[in-house]
Amino acid sequence: MCAGGRPGPVHWIQAKHAREDIDEAERGRIVRLNGDLLTVRVSGQLRHYQVRDPELLVRLIERHGRRVLVQECWSLLRLRNSLVTVARQH
């Protein structure tokens, strides 16, 4: 079962399921953050997401770099052990 919708605070159940499904995460690299719109390169394609807390994401990028794991099923972006909720923009 997947979560979806708008970005918001990471719920503990969302984090628990994401940890259980970590093998399904896709590796990516942050290309750009423009306000609350994030662009990530995943499998050679650019994907666009809305981020609820861009300031937090900036701090995490400064601390951990631009490599991420994307778990769209759980609306999560993982930078090392930190989680950020995202909503895919089609």
C-alpha positions in Angstrom: 0.0 0.0 0.0 1.3 3.4 -0.9 0.8 6.9 0.5 0.2 9.8 -1.8 -0.9 13.3 -2.1 0.6 16.5 -0.8 3.9 16.8 1.0 3.6 17.3 4.8 5.3 16.1 8.0 6.7 12.6 7.9 4.3 10.3 9.9 6.0 7.5 11.9 3.9 4.9 10.0 5.0 6.3 6.7 8.7 6.2 7.9 8.3 2.6 9.2 6.8 1.3 5.9 9.5 3.2 3.9 12.2 1.6 5.9 10.6 -1.9 5.2 10.5 -1.1 1.5 14.0 0.4 1.2 15.0 -2.1 -1.4 12.4 -0.5 -3.8 13.9 2.9 -3.5 15.4 4.5 -6.6 18.8 6.3 -6.5 18.8 9.9 -7.7 20.6 13.2 -7.6 19.1 16.6 -6.9 19.5 18.8 -9.9 17.7 21.9 -8.8 15.6 23.4 -6.0 13.6 26.5 -7.0 11.4 27.6 -4.1 9.3 24.5 -3.2 9.8 22.8 -6.6 12.5 20.2 -6.7 14.1 18.5 -9.7 15.8 15.1 -9.3 17.5 13.0 -11.9 16.4 9.4 -11.5 17.4 6.7 -14.0 18.4 9.3 -16.5 15.1 11.1 -16.3 14.2 14.4 -14.7 11.4 14.2 -12.1 9.7 17.1 -10.5 8.4 17.2 -6.9 6.8 19.7 -4.6 8.6 20.0 -1.2 6.8 21.3 1.9 9.9 22.6 3.7 12.5 23.8 1.2 14.7 25.4 4.0 15.0 22.0 5.7 16.0 20.4 2.3 18.6 23.1 1.7 20.2 22.3 5.2 20.1 18.6 4.4 21.8 19.1 1.0 24.5 21.2 2.6 25.1 18.5 5.2 24.7 15.3 3.1 25.1 16.3 -0.5 22.8 15.9 -3.5 22.6 12.1 -3.6 19.1 10.8 -2.6 16.9 7.8 -2.5 13.4 8.4 -3.9 10.5 6.4 -2.5 7.6 7.7 -4.5 5.4 5.0 -3.2 5.7 6.6 0.3 6.1 10.2 -1.0 9.6 10.3 0.5 13.0 11.6 -0.4 15.8 10.2 1.7 19.1 11.9 2.3 21.2 9.5 4.4 19.0 8.9 7.5 16.9 12.1 7.0 13.4 11.9 5.4 11.6 14.7 3.5 8.1 14.4 2.2 7.5 15.2 -1.5 4.6 15.2 -4.0 5.3 14.2 -7.6 4.5 16.9 -10.1 3.4 15.4 -13.4 
